[in-house]
Amino acid sequence: MLRYARLIAIFTGASISAQLEYRANFVVNLIGALLSAGGALFGLSIIAGDGTVVGGWSYREAVVVVGLFTIVQGFINGVLYPNLNKIAEAVRTGHMDFTLLKPIDAQFLVSSRNVNIFPLFNVVVGMGVVAWAISGIPGTTAGGVVLGAILAGAALAIVYAIWFMLTTTAFWFVRVENVTELFNGVFRAGQFPVTVFPGRIRIFFTFVVPIAFITTVPAEALIGRLDATTAATAVGVALALLIAARLLWRWAVSSYTSASS
């Protein structure tokens, strides 16, 4: 574990050094993160800013969901895009051969060697939005905040596993960029509590594409309305998807014959 932690530090340091050569991006991306979160909050304020309860959520409670969505969006753009979306190109060009020959777990390598630090501003902005929102919600407890943080981690694991499985299909289909873009489009529904959607769509966002477990469930934990069964289910979903992603990767690698074969 220490070896992998050191490698993550090395990869991150190298990425930061390369990206800070373009320092104007620092300001541009910070403004972009603020505008992105601000746009979602503006839309929400139109619907519930006057105190209207939407899907059983007050304005501040719904803002927690927006904050978590912003955090996950930063994770997608800062970590998943720079890494996982390169799998298809590596398979297509044959560079995957060199990755598989390195004396390190290949899944770890394709998942962590690049970090785009600028989109990670969304994570900071999202955390600020969540902190502001829960500060005005009665009944928020330290235990709820800890549970919410754990479930937010589970949410990131769910997003990673889904994205990883989608890009792993590149071993068979090669071009999968449109599939990940489709998921990213569907994920935008996560900036609203899942209860605002009609019944069938709510079921789809819970059991087919688990958007509910990515933003709504951690938000419920933070505001103190989550039951133990749902919390355990969220963790179980994250673990199950991570295992499925690992098994799919091992199957894909075992069937890989190299672009030069």
N, C-alpha and C positions, 0 to 999 in steps of 0.2 A: 504493500500500500504506500509506503514511504517513497518507493521508487516512482510510482505513478504520480504521486503528489508533486515530486520534484520535476517530473516531466511536464506536468500541467503548468507549473511555475515558469519553466523554461519557455514553453510554447507561448504562454501569455506575455511574458517579457519581450520575446522576439516580435510578437504581433504589435504590442504597444510601441516599441521602438520604431517599427516601420511606419505605423500610422501617424505618429506624432510629427513626422516630417511634413505633414500637411496640417498645420495647426489651425488653419481657418475652419477645417472640418469640425473642430471642437465646438466652436460657437454655433456653426450652422446646425449641427446635430442636436445640440442642447436646445436651441430654439425649436427645432423640429419636434423633439420629444414633448416640449411644453405645449406646442400647438396641437399635437395629436391628442394629448390628454385633455387639453382645453376644449377641443372640438367635441369630444365625447361628453364632457361635463356640460357643455352648452346645450347639446341635444337633450340630455337628461333633465336639465333645468327647465327646458320648455315644457316637458311632460310632467315633472313632479316638483319643480322648484317652488310652487305655491303651497306645498304641503300635501298635495294629492298623493295617495298611496297607490303605487303601481305594482300589480301582481303580489300584493301583500308586503311590499317593501316601501319604506319611507325614502325621502330624498337622500338623507345621509347614508342609510343602509345600502341603497343602490349605488352610491358613490364608492363604497367599498369594493363592489364588483368591478366598477370602472378602473379603480386603482390596481386590482389584481390582474385585470385584462391587460393593462399597460405594462405591468411587470412581465407577464408571460410573452407579450409582443416583443419586449426588449430582449428576452431570452432567445426567442425565435430568430430575430434579426442579427443578434450579436454572436450567437453560438451555433444554431442549427443551420442557417443559411450558409455561412462561410465554410462549414464542414460537410454536412450530409449531402448538400446539393452538388458536391463535387464527386460523389461516388459514381454517378452515371458517366461523367467524363473520364474518370479513371478506368472504368471498365471498358469504355468505348476505345480509348487510346492505348490500353495495355499497361498504363501506369499502376494499375492495381497489382500487377505482378510484383513490383518492387515493394509495395506496402505489405503484401503477404509474406515476403521473404525476410522482413525485418524481425529482429529478436524481441518482439513486443506484441502484445495482443492487438490484432489488426482492428478489431471493433473499437477499442480504445483510441487507436491512432487516427482512424478516419472520423472519430467523433470529437477530437479535442485539439488537433494540431493548429487550428486557426481560430482566432478570436477577433471579432470586430468590436473594438471598445466603444465606438461612438453610439451605436444603437443601445448600448447598455445604460445610457442616460435615461432611457425609458424605465429601467428598473428603479433607478433612484427617484425619478419623478413619481412613479407608481407607488413606491413606498411612502413618499410624502403625502400623496393623495389619501392613501389608506389611513395613515396616522392622523391626518386632519379629520377624516370622516368618523373614525371610531372615538375620537376625543369628545365628540358631541352626542354620542349614543349612550343613553342610560343603560346600566347593567353590564357594560363591558368589563371583563375581568382579566387578570393576568393569565389565568389558566386558559381562558378562551383565546387570548393572543398567542400563547404557546401552541395550542392545538391548531390554530389557524396557520401559524408558521409551518408546522409539520405537514399539514394538508396542502399548503402552497408548494412545499417541496415535492409532495406526491403528485401535484398537478404538473409540475415541470417534468417529472419522470414520465407521466402519461403522454405529454406532448412530445417528449423526446422519443419514446417508444413508437408512437404512431408515425412520426416523421421518419424515424429510422427504418421502420418496416416498409413504408412507401418508397423510400429511396433504395432500399435493398432489392426491390423488384427490378432494379436496373440490370441485375445479373442476367435476367431473362428478356426484359423488354427494352433495355438500353435507355430510351428517352422517357423519363418519368417526371420531368420538370413541371408539366401541366398538372399532374396529379397532386403534387405538393402545393401548387398554387390554388388548386380547388379546395384542398383542406384549409389553407390559410383564409380563403374566402368564407368558408363555412364557420371557421373559428371566430370570425368577427361578430357572430351572434353572441359570443361569450361576454361582450361588454354590457349585456343586460342580464338581470336575473332570469333564470330559465322559466320561472313561474309566469312571466309576462306572455309567454307563447301559448297558443292553443294546445289542447291535450295531445294530439298526435305528434305535433312538432316537439313538444316537451318530451315525449317518450323517445323520439328519434335522437334528441340531444342528450339523453341520459343513457340509453342502452345501445344505440347504434354508433353514434359519434359522441363520446362522453364529455361533451362541453360542460355539462352541469358539474362534473367532478373537477373541472379545471378552474372555474371562477366562482360559481354559485356556492358550492359546498364549503370551500375555504372561507368564503365571506360569511356564511351562516355560522361557522365556528367562531369567527372574530366578533360577531355581534351577539353571540351567546344563545343561538336558537337551534344548534345542531344536536341531534341525538347520537348516542354511542354507536348504534347500528350503522347509520349512514357514514360516520367517521371511519369505522372499521371497513366498510364496503369500499370507500375511496382508497384506502391503503391497499386493500386486496386487489382492486382494479389496477392500481399502479404496479404492484408486484407481478400480477398475471401478464400485463402487457410487456414488462421488461423481460420476463422469461420467454414470452412469445417472440420478442424481437431478437433475443439471443439465439433461440432455436432456428429462426428463419435465417439469421446471418450464417450460422454454422452450416445449414443446408445449402445456402447460396454459395458459400466458399467451397464446399465439397463438390459442387457441380460446375465450378468455374474452370474453364479450359484455357483461359488466356486469349487475348485478342490476336496473338501471334500464332496460335495453334491452328 
